[in-house]
């Protein structure tokens, strides 16, 4: 059978089971739902304070949410290293800047891909902060508590994501994926 | 201890709430725990393949259902576990408030941004870990988006959040039946959806 940790891919159901059980422990031991958004809130607050302290001082938002290194910050750092370990052990390293599907559709321009990733991520995080959660905080941790906010947000973001992706990549893109 | 007597006048001089010059840090144990949870989460995301560009875009193009399979099975397991742990008094719930305008506008913006970047916030950190270097631009964009939101949050809090504010609304409030029965039925529906996805040939 071999060592499962060296395998490149696990069953999605096994991974889902693992994330579900992980959420039990997150609620139980840390009293925190698994969520990524909060770390960026704290990160932006810290950077804002470092670059423009007076601006941050006058900002009513930052005076409520103190910039800090939090459980959530370490969660994101952990996700990075967890994926690094997993891919290093199994040899499943990507080592790319422009993903293949993107290149087929939009060409090999590194600047083009980075621009889309930057603005896409900015839009995404603005939306996540507005709705108070992302794919993890709402999509998994919120929906599993049967929260109305999380179901509204998750169904809408999936729907909008599907429409946007179909517009970007067209019907042709389907055969390339 | 001796400096305590000097503090009152200083805090009075600063009328605005104090913004520390040093970033605060949570206790060490909390931070280590966060890192351990993150390590396992990132490991699982990578092993599931859901940090990969073609899998994420494949999901949005409705040709690869790996992302939904992972998410829905996590929700089934999580919902049952958290419900019974909550009943036993072992955990507190953390329900995010339902504010229709904020949830809906947030969802629309998130969906467009998700399709553009292909990685979502969590899978972006995992994608960077497995060597998708375009996720660096994404991390910077996310900090930028978060900063812009913070700048706009006062206005949003006054004008957008109050629209359709229903507080911590859950399915239990909408369908007032036995809580355990509802959670079990909810999990059963998601399992049926998973079986349907599997039999209809989603990868």
Interface residues (C-beta under 8 A of the other chain):
Chain A: X7 X9 X10 X12 X13 X15 X16 X17 X18 X19 X20 X21 X22 X23 X24 X25 X26 X27 X28 X29 X30 X31 X32 X33 X34 X36 X37 X40 X41 X43 X44 X45 X46 X47 X48 X49 X53 X56 X57 X58 X59 X60 X61 X62 X63 X64 X65 X66 X67 X68 X69 X70 X71 X72 X73 X74 X75 X76 X77 X78 X79 X80 X81 X82 X83 X84 X85 X86 X87 X90 X92 X93 X94 X95 X96 X97 X98 X99 X100 X101 X102 X113 X114 X115 X116 X117 X118 X119 X120 X121 X122 X123 X124 X125 X126 X127 X128 X129 X130 X131 X132 X133 X134 X135 X136 X137 X138 X139 X140 X141 X142 X143 X144 X145 X146 X147 X148 X149 X150 X151 X152 X153 X154 X155 X156 X157 X158 X159 X160 X161 X162 X163 X164 X165 X166 X168 X169 X173 X174 X177
Chain B: X16 X17 X19 X20 X21 X23 X24 X25 X26 X30 X31 X32 X33 X34 X35 X36 X37 X38 X39 X40 X41 X42 X43 X44 X45 X46 X47 X48 X49 X50 X51 X52 X53 X54 X57 X58 X60 X61 X62 X63 X64 X66 X69 X70 X71 X72 X73 X74 X75 X76 X77 X78 X79 X81 X82 X85 X90 X91 X92 X93 X94 X95 X96 X97 X98 X99 X100 X102 X103 X104 X105 X106 X107 X108 X109 X110 X111 X112 X113 X114 X115 X116 X117 X118 X119 X120 X121 X122 X123 X124 X125 X126 X127 X128 X129 X130 X131 X132 X133 X134 X135 X137 X138 X139 X140 X141 X142 X143 X144 X145 X146 X147 X148 X149 X150 X151 X153 X154 X156 X160 X166 X168 X169 X170 X171 X172 X173 X174 X182 X183 X186 X194
